[in-house]
Amino acid sequence: MPTIMPEAENVQKAIKWISANMEENGNQPLHKLIESAVFKFDLSPKDTEFLMGFFRNHNSKK
């Protein structure tokens, strides 16, 4: 029986989608992109917190 992990897959898709949008248009506020990704990929509040932390840490390392 295959393991079903839709949240993890959707979070990965959201990260790729947000990253692509940031590259295309760096002027977009990150919180707006995350908000759009939450609805686009049907993410949970826990997934949303993960995304915010992921991009906060990613941006602080630049």
N, CA, C and O atoms as a Tinker XYZ file with bonds, in Angstrom:
   248  protein
     1  N      0.856000   -1.182000    0.000000    73     2
     2  CA     0.000000    0.000000    0.000000    64     1     3
     3  C      0.895000    1.236000    0.000000    63     2     4     5
     4  O      1.744000    1.384000    0.880000    81     3
     5  N      0.715000    2.128000   -0.981000    73     3     6
     6  CA     1.567000    3.322000   -1.039000    64     5     7
     7  C      1.269000    4.291000    0.095000    63     6     8     9
     8  O      0.139000    4.400000    0.572000    81     7
     9  N      2.303000    4.979000    0.506000    73     7    10
    10  CA     2.149000    5.987000    1.550000    64     9    11
    11  C      1.592000    7.258000    0.920000    63    10    12    13
    12  O      2.111000    7.742000   -0.086000    81    11
    13  N      0.549000    7.786000    1.511000    73    11    14
    14  CA    -0.066000    9.000000    0.980000    64    13    15
    15  C      0.373000   10.169000    1.840000    63    14    16    17
    16  O      0.111000   10.200000    3.042000    81    15
    17  N      1.050000   11.142000    1.214000    73    15    18
    18  CA     1.513000   12.330000    1.926000    64    17    19
    19  C      1.174000   13.570000    1.104000    63    18    20    21
    20  O      2.079000   14.258000    0.632000    81    19
    21  N     -0.103000   13.865000    0.925000    73    19    22
    22  CA    -0.445000   15.010000    0.074000    64    21    23
    23  C      0.046000   16.335000    0.621000    63    22    24    25
    24  O      0.407000   17.222000   -0.153000    81    23
    25  N      0.070000   16.496000    1.952000    73    23    26
    26  CA     0.519000   17.756000    2.520000    64    25    27
    27  C      1.971000   18.029000    2.143000    63    26    28    29
    28  O      2.317000   19.133000    1.721000    81    27
    29  N      2.808000   17.022000    2.298000    73    27    30
    30  CA     4.223000   17.216000    1.987000    64    29    31
    31  C      4.406000   17.541000    0.507000    63    30    32    33
    32  O      5.201000   18.409000    0.148000    81    31
    33  N      3.675000   16.848000   -0.335000    73    31    34
    34  CA     3.760000   17.102000   -1.772000    64    33    35
    35  C      3.258000   18.509000   -2.102000    63    34    36    37
    36  O      3.855000   19.214000   -2.915000    81    35
    37  N      2.168000   18.905000   -1.471000    73    35    38
    38  CA     1.619000   20.237000   -1.733000    64    37    39
    39  C      2.537000   21.337000   -1.211000    63    38    40    41
    40  O      2.633000   22.402000   -1.820000    81    39
    41  N      3.202000   21.092000   -0.106000    73    39    42
    42  CA     4.145000   22.078000    0.416000    64    41    43
    43  C      5.323000   22.219000   -0.543000    63    42    44    45
    44  O      5.787000   23.329000   -0.801000    81    43
    45  N      5.801000   21.104000   -1.066000    73    43    46
    46  CA     6.902000   21.154000   -2.032000    64    45    47
    47  C      6.482000   21.918000   -3.286000    63    46    48    49
    48  O      7.245000   22.732000   -3.807000    81    47
    49  N      5.285000   21.658000   -3.760000    73    47    50
    50  CA     4.781000   22.375000   -4.937000    64    49    51
    51  C      4.650000   23.865000   -4.644000    63    50    52    53
    52  O      4.960000   24.701000   -5.492000    81    51
    53  N      4.186000   24.193000   -3.433000    73    51    54
    54  CA     4.026000   25.591000   -3.045000    64    53    55
    55  C      5.380000   26.299000   -2.995000    63    54    56    57
    56  O      5.500000   27.438000   -3.445000    81    55
    57  N      6.398000   25.631000   -2.451000    73    55    58
    58  CA     7.735000   26.223000   -2.383000    64    57    59
    59  C      8.242000   26.517000   -3.791000    63    58    60    61
    60  O      8.776000   27.595000   -4.052000    81    59
    61  N      8.074000   25.557000   -4.694000    73    59    62
    62  CA     8.517000   25.760000   -6.079000    64    61    63
    63  C      7.743000   26.895000   -6.740000    63    62    64    65
    64  O      8.324000   27.712000   -7.454000    81    63
    65  N      6.441000   26.945000   -6.505000    73    63    66
    66  CA     5.589000   27.971000   -7.109000    64    65    67
    67  C      5.962000   29.363000   -6.584000    63    66    68    69
    68  O      6.090000   30.311000   -7.359000    81    67
    69  N      6.133000   29.477000   -5.268000    73    67    70
    70  CA     6.501000   30.764000   -4.664000    64    69    71
    71  C      7.873000   31.194000   -5.162000    63    70    72    73
    72  O      8.066000   32.358000   -5.515000    81    71
    73  N      8.823000   30.276000   -5.195000    73    71    74
    74  CA    10.180000   30.598000   -5.659000    64    73    75
    75  C     10.164000   31.092000   -7.100000    63    74    76    77
    76  O     10.833000   32.069000   -7.434000    81    75
    77  N      9.402000   30.417000   -7.947000    73    75    78
    78  CA     9.307000   30.831000   -9.354000    64    77    79
    79  C      8.702000   32.223000   -9.471000    63    78    80    81
    80  O      9.161000   33.033000  -10.276000    81    79
    81  N      7.680000   32.506000   -8.678000    73    79    82
    82  CA     7.058000   33.824000   -8.708000    64    81    83
    83  C      7.989000   34.899000   -8.177000    63    82    84    85
    84  O      7.966000   36.031000   -8.659000    81    83
    85  N      8.800000   34.562000   -7.198000    73    83    86
    86  CA     9.757000   35.532000   -6.654000    64    85    87
    87  C     10.822000   35.866000   -7.692000    63    86    88    89
    88  O     11.270000   37.009000   -7.785000    81    87
    89  N     11.224000   34.865000   -8.470000    73    87    90
    90  CA    12.218000   35.101000   -9.522000    64    89    91
    91  C     11.637000   35.952000  -10.645000    63    90    92    93
    92  O     12.313000   36.836000  -11.173000    81    91
    93  N     10.390000   35.687000  -11.008000    73    91    94
    94  CA     9.734000   36.430000  -12.083000    64    93    95
    95  C      9.491000   37.883000  -11.697000    63    94    96    97
    96  O      9.773000   38.804000  -12.463000    81    95
    97  N      8.965000   38.065000  -10.498000    73    95    98
    98  CA     8.579000   39.397000  -10.057000    64    97    99
    99  C      8.981000   39.563000   -8.593000    63    98   100   101
   100  O      8.187000   39.289000   -7.693000    81    99
   101  N     10.193000   40.004000   -8.359000    73    99   102
   102  CA    10.706000   40.163000   -7.004000    64   101   103
   103  C     10.019000   41.255000   -6.206000    63   102   104   105
   104  O     10.259000   41.389000   -5.007000    81   103
   105  N      9.157000   42.045000   -6.864000    73   103   106
   106  CA     8.476000   43.137000   -6.169000    64   105   107
   107  C      7.262000   42.678000   -5.382000    63   106   108   109
   108  O      6.735000   43.434000   -4.565000    81   107
   109  N      6.805000   41.447000   -5.614000    73   107   110
   110  CA     5.633000   40.956000   -4.903000    64   109   111
   111  C      5.976000   40.683000   -3.445000    63   110   112   113
   112  O      6.999000   40.062000   -3.157000    81   111
   113  N      5.136000   41.136000   -2.527000    73   111   114
   114  CA     5.388000   40.848000   -1.109000    64   113   115
   115  C      5.279000   39.341000   -0.849000    63   114   116   117
   116  O      4.376000   38.681000   -1.363000    81   115
   117  N      6.188000   38.816000   -0.064000    73   115   118
   118  CA     6.222000   37.392000    0.230000    64   117   119
   119  C      4.924000   36.916000    0.873000    63   118   120   121
   120  O      4.424000   35.840000    0.546000    81   119
   121  N      4.381000   37.711000    1.783000    73   119   122
   122  CA     3.160000   37.266000    2.461000    64   121   123
   123  C      1.991000   37.114000    1.488000    63   122   124   125
   124  O      1.113000   36.280000    1.710000    81   123
   125  N      1.966000   37.895000    0.429000    73   123   126
   126  CA     0.907000   37.765000   -0.581000    64   125   127
   127  C      1.089000   36.474000   -1.383000    63   126   128   129
   128  O      0.119000   35.784000   -1.700000    81   127
   129  N      2.346000   36.160000   -1.706000    73   127   130
   130  CA     2.618000   34.917000   -2.428000    64   129   131
   131  C      2.254000   33.702000   -1.574000    63   130   132   133
   132  O      1.665000   32.740000   -2.068000    81   131
   133  N      2.606000   33.754000   -0.302000    73   131   134
   134  CA     2.268000   32.640000    0.594000    64   133   135
   135  C      0.761000   32.516000    0.721000    63   134   136   137
   136  O      0.225000   31.408000    0.695000    81   135
   137  N      0.080000   33.630000    0.857000    73   135   138
   138  CA    -1.380000   33.615000    0.964000    64   137   139
   139  C     -2.009000   32.987000   -0.284000    63   138   140   141
   140  O     -2.941000   32.190000   -0.178000    81   139
   141  N     -1.504000   33.346000   -1.448000    73   139   142
   142  CA    -2.008000   32.759000   -2.694000    64   141   143
   143  C     -1.719000   31.268000   -2.757000    63   142   144   145
   144  O     -2.563000   30.487000   -3.197000    81   143
   145  N     -0.523000   30.870000   -2.318000    73   143   146
   146  CA    -0.143000   29.451000   -2.345000    64   145   147
   147  C     -1.017000   28.631000   -1.401000    63   146   148   149
   148  O     -1.343000   27.483000   -1.701000    81   147
   149  N     -1.394000   29.202000   -0.277000    73   147   150
   150  CA    -2.248000   28.496000    0.683000    64   149   151
   151  C     -3.548000   28.062000    0.017000    63   150   152   153
   152  O     -3.995000   26.928000    0.194000    81   151
   153  N     -4.153000   28.968000   -0.748000    73   151   154
   154  CA    -5.408000   28.638000   -1.420000    64   153   155
   155  C     -5.184000   27.769000   -2.651000    63   154   156   157
   156  O     -5.957000   26.847000   -2.910000    81   155
   157  N     -4.137000   28.054000   -3.403000    73   155   158
   158  CA    -3.845000   27.303000   -4.629000    64   157   159
   159  C     -3.559000   25.830000   -4.334000    63   158   160   161
   160  O     -4.001000   24.950000   -5.072000    81   159
   161  N     -2.816000   25.561000   -3.251000    73   159   162
   162  CA    -2.404000   24.197000   -2.925000    64   161   163
   163  C     -3.142000   23.613000   -1.728000    63   162   164   165
   164  O     -2.785000   22.539000   -1.245000    81   163
   165  N     -4.175000   24.314000   -1.242000    73   163   166
   166  CA    -5.023000   23.844000   -0.140000    64   165   167
   167  C     -4.175000   23.423000    1.060000    63   166   168   169
   168  O     -4.229000   22.277000    1.505000    81   167
   169  N     -3.401000   24.364000    1.569000    73   167   170
   170  CA    -2.481000   24.081000    2.671000    64   169   171
   171  C     -3.134000   24.319000    4.027000    63   170   172   173
   172  O     -4.031000   25.151000    4.167000    81   171
   173  N     -2.675000   23.588000    5.001000    73   171   174
   174  CA    -3.174000   23.726000    6.369000    64   173   175
   175  C     -2.461000   24.883000    7.062000    63   174   176   177
   176  O     -1.453000   25.381000    6.561000    81   175
   177  N     -2.981000   25.313000    8.214000    73   175   178
   178  CA    -2.284000   26.362000    8.971000    64   177   179
   179  C     -0.851000   25.949000    9.342000    63   178   180   181
   180  O      0.051000   26.786000    9.342000    81   179
   181  N     -0.641000   24.680000    9.656000    73   179   182
   182  CA     0.701000   24.190000    9.979000    64   181   183
   183  C      1.619000   24.308000    8.760000    63   182   184   185
   184  O      2.778000   24.702000    8.885000    81   183
   185  N      1.089000   23.962000    7.575000    73   183   186
   186  CA     1.865000   24.097000    6.343000    64   185   187
   187  C      2.194000   25.563000    6.072000    63   186   188   189
   188  O      3.288000   25.888000    5.610000    81   187
   189  N      1.252000   26.430000    6.359000    73   187   190
   190  CA     1.448000   27.866000    6.152000    64   189   191
   191  C      2.571000   28.380000    7.053000    63   190   192   193
   192  O      3.427000   29.146000    6.609000    81   191
   193  N      2.564000   27.959000    8.309000    73   191   194
   194  CA     3.634000   28.353000    9.231000    64   193   195
   195  C      4.979000   27.849000    8.731000    63   194   196   197
   196  O      5.981000   28.560000    8.808000    81   195
   197  N      5.003000   26.615000    8.214000    73   195   198
   198  CA     6.236000   26.066000    7.687000    64   197   199
   199  C      6.752000   26.915000    6.537000    63   198   200   201
   200  O      7.939000   27.237000    6.483000    81   199
   201  N      5.861000   27.282000    5.612000    73   199   202
   202  CA     6.266000   28.110000    4.471000    64   201   203
   203  C      6.835000   29.447000    4.923000    63   202   204   205
   204  O      7.865000   29.892000    4.418000    81   203
   205  N      6.167000   30.083000    5.870000    73   203   206
   206  CA     6.652000   31.377000    6.356000    64   205   207
   207  C      8.041000   31.240000    6.972000    63   206   208   209
   208  O      8.920000   32.064000    6.721000    81   207
   209  N      8.235000   30.206000    7.773000    73   207   210
   210  CA     9.541000   29.979000    8.378000    64   209   211
   211  C     10.594000   29.617000    7.346000    63   210   212   213
   212  O     11.733000   30.077000    7.428000    81   211
   213  N     10.221000   28.799000    6.379000    73   211   214
   214  CA    11.147000   28.385000    5.333000    64   213   215
   215  C     11.670000   29.599000    4.575000    63   214   216   217
   216  O     12.879000   29.745000    4.392000    81   215
   217  N     10.771000   30.466000    4.136000    73   215   218
   218  CA    11.208000   31.622000    3.353000    64   217   219
   219  C     11.867000   32.688000    4.217000    63   218   220   221
   220  O     12.724000   33.425000    3.730000    81   219
   221  N     11.493000   32.785000    5.471000    73   219   222
   222  CA    12.154000   33.726000    6.384000    64   221   223
   223  C     13.611000   33.291000    6.559000    63   222   224   225
   224  O     14.519000   34.119000    6.479000    81   223
   225  N     13.836000   31.997000    6.798000    73   223   226
   226  CA    15.195000   31.466000    6.956000    64   225   227
   227  C     15.971000   31.543000    5.655000    63   226   228   229
   228  O     17.157000   31.875000    5.657000    81   227
   229  N     15.322000   31.244000    4.557000    73   227   230
   230  CA    15.967000   31.276000    3.247000    64   229   231
   231  C     16.429000   32.697000    2.909000    63   230   232   233
   232  O     17.545000   32.901000    2.429000    81   231
   233  N     15.559000   33.671000    3.166000    73   231   234
   234  CA    15.896000   35.071000    2.853000    64   233   235
   235  C     16.958000   35.626000    3.784000    63   234   236   237
   236  O     17.740000   36.488000    3.382000    81   235
   237  N     17.001000   35.147000    5.025000    73   235   238
   238  CA    18.001000   35.660000    5.975000    64   237   239
   239  C     19.408000   35.130000    5.660000    63   238   240   241
   240  O     20.402000   35.706000    6.102000    81   239
   241  N     19.489000   34.038000    4.897000    73   239   242
   242  CA    20.792000   33.471000    4.543000    64   241   243
   243  C     21.410000   34.139000    3.327000    63   242   244   245
   244  O     22.569000   33.881000    3.003000    81   243
   245  N     20.658000   34.991000    2.654000    73   243   246
   246  CA    21.175000   35.681000    1.463000    64   245   247
   247  C     22.158000   36.747000    1.822000    63   246   248
   248  O     22.687000   37.421000    0.938000    81   247
